[in-house]
Amino acid sequence: MLLDSLRVDVAGFEMATGWSVKPEGLCRGDVCLPLPAGAVVDGSFDVEVVARRTGMPLVHDEAHGVWALGPAAGADRHALVTAEAPDLELPELRTAKRFRLSSLRGQKVLLLAWASW
């Protein structure tokens, strides 16, 4: 979930993550995590509190002023231990030269995989 503020609208958060805010706390399925008193104010809450309670990673891109809230890691999920991708090498479509992912080291990179099936 991409954010431009650490104050998050409850309805948008619920739709994006599957967690819902109930009187007993933040809930998904049979799991409910208590929220501190006064955490929800005027239909929004501090996402840092939620990230800590749920184990969801929260990272900040200071240069662009955005935050990213990732899915929680648990027994049925895997968390990345590093943000470093393996050094992939692929042919460039236009030139047929070899392109190494490591040539972009130090830059933010989005890898997109797609299949028609």
C-alpha positions in Angstrom: 0.0 0.0 0.0 1.5 3.3 -1.1 0.9 6.3 1.2 1.7 10.0 1.1 1.0 10.4 4.8 1.4 8.3 8.0 -2.2 9.1 8.8 -4.4 6.5 7.0 -8.1 6.5 6.2 -9.6 3.4 7.9 -11.9 2.5 5.0 -9.1 2.7 2.4 -6.8 0.6 4.7 -9.4 -2.0 5.2 -10.0 -2.3 1.4 -6.3 -2.5 0.6 -5.2 -4.9 3.3 -8.1 -7.1 4.5 -7.6 -5.9 8.1 -10.7 -4.2 9.6 -10.9 -1.9 12.6 -13.3 -3.1 15.2 -14.0 -2.2 18.8 -11.7 -5.1 19.9 -8.8 -3.8 17.7 -7.4 -4.5 14.3 -8.9 -7.8 13.0 -8.5 -10.2 10.0 -10.4 -13.4 10.2 -10.2 -14.8 13.7 -7.1 -12.7 14.6 -7.6 -9.4 16.4 -4.7 -7.2 17.6 -5.5 -4.6 20.2 -4.9 -0.9 19.2 -3.9 1.7 21.8 -6.7 3.8 23.2 -7.4 6.8 20.9 -5.6 5.2 18.0 -8.5 5.9 15.6 -9.5 9.5 15.4 -12.0 10.9 12.9 -11.9 7.7 10.7 -8.1 7.6 10.4 -5.2 6.2 12.4 -1.4 6.4 12.6 0.0 3.7 10.2 3.2 3.3 12.3 1.2 1.9 15.2 -0.6 -0.5 12.9 2.7 -1.6 11.2 4.2 -2.4 14.6 1.1 -4.3 15.8 0.7 -6.4 12.6 4.4 -6.9 11.6 3.8 -5.1 8.3 7.0 -3.5 7.0 6.9 0.3 6.6 9.5 2.0 4.5 9.9 5.7 3.5 11.2 7.2 0.3 12.3 10.5 1.6 13.2 11.9 -1.9 9.6 11.4 -3.2 7.8 11.8 0.1 6.0 8.5 0.0 5.6 5.5 2.3 5.1 1.9 1.4 3.3 -0.5 3.8 3.9 -4.1 2.9 2.1 -7.3 3.9 2.8 -8.9 7.2 5.1 -11.9 7.4 3.9 -14.9 9.3 4.0 -18.6 9.3 2.2 -18.8 6.0 4.2 -16.0 4.4 7.8 -15.2 3.6 9.6 -12.0 4.4 12.5 -10.8 2.4 15.8 -10.9 4.3 17.3 -8.4 1.8 16.1 -6.1 -0.9 19.0 -7.2 -3.1 17.9 -9.0 -6.2 20.0 -11.8 -7.7 22.2 -10.7 -10.7 20.0 -11.5 -13.6 21.3 -11.4 -17.1 19.0 -11.1 -20.1 19.2 -10.1 -23.8 18.1 -6.6 -24.7 15.3 -6.8 -27.2 16.5 -4.0 -29.4 20.2 -4.7 -29.6 20.6 -8.4 -28.5 23.4 -7.3 -26.1 23.4 -8.8 -22.7 21.9 -6.7 -19.9 22.9 -7.3 -16.3 20.6 -6.3 -13.5 23.6 -5.4 -11.4 24.3 -2.5 -13.8 21.5 -0.7 -12.0 22.9 -1.2 -8.5 22.2 1.7 -6.2 19.0 2.7 -8.1 15.4 1.8 -7.4 14.3 -0.9 -9.9 10.9 -2.4 -10.5 10.9 -5.9 -11.9 7.6 -6.8 -13.6 6.9 -10.3 -14.8 3.9 -11.0 -17.0 2.4 -14.1 -18.6 -0.6 -14.4 -20.8 -1.9 -17.5 -19.2 
